[in-house]
Amino acid sequence: MADAKFDIKTYRGFRAMTLLCLVVLYAPLIVVTIYSFNASKSITVWEGLSFRWYIDVFNGPESAKFKLAAWNSFVIAIVAATVATTIATLAATGMVRGGKFKLRTLSFGLISLPLMVPEIVTAVATLIFFNAIGFDRGLLTILLAHTAFCIPFAYLPISARMQGIEDTYEQAAMDLYATNRQAFTKILLPLMMPGIISGYLLAFIVSLDDFIITNFVKGAGVETLPTAIFGAVKQGIKPNIMAISTMLLALSIVMVTISYFVSKTDETK
């Protein structure tokens, strides 16, 4: 009995529940993608395939607003992901290679806390903090909030990768008279690179797509792509919004795919 294989697919209703979950999760994305190619101004009437609304995003009357919002989003995401990944790499090195030390469990809990706390709570707390210290809201407050929020997302794949690397590599390097710094930069860091890349891409996507925290800490007149989309949707859903959403979805899929193949390539070595 102990060797019997457990097949969850044999349970009654498993296939139906799986199909229902897939429909609920992905049907809205498919609908948005399809109607982003609709030639009609109406979001309910289909008039044929067209790239009209993608052209409108770049050359239409609202293109300047969306281009500025996209620029803000990408700059913030790149900087926040870079800083967060650097901090996460150092934190993972200390947590995994630092041996046992006091407050190690507490430190891990603090790093992981943003993943467990509801995002709305984080947003309100961040807003209160900036107001308490008299910090003017703007691009800098968004960048600081995103950096802090992205650290645990970058930390998890980096830490997981480092835990899979035996410390014998570094010990062998130091036996050959390498310093601790040389053992880290020339041995451990290259081995960690797949995890670092995955952590960076994950932090980048989290920052790029974030709306709740951004909406709370941004200043007046400052927009990122998610907040600009939200502002446009409040005036009515337009086909160009579907085009922007589809492009964001495509970018997210590309990033996740790259992260997946980076990790899979490393596993096969």
ABEGO torsion letter per residue (X at the ends): XAABBBBAAABBGAAAAAAAAAAAAAAAAAAAAAAAABABABAABBAEBBAAAAAAAAABAAAAAAAAAAAAAAAAAAAAAAAAAAAAAAAAAAAAAAEBBBGAAAAAAAAAAAAABBAAAAAAAAAAAAAAAGBBBEAAAAAAAAAAAAAAAAAAAAAAAAAABBAAAAAAAAAAGBBAAAAAAAAAAAAAAAAAAAAAAAAAAAAAABAAAAAAABBBGBBBAAAAAAAAAAAEBBAAAAAAAAAAAAAAAAAAAAAAAAAAAAAAX
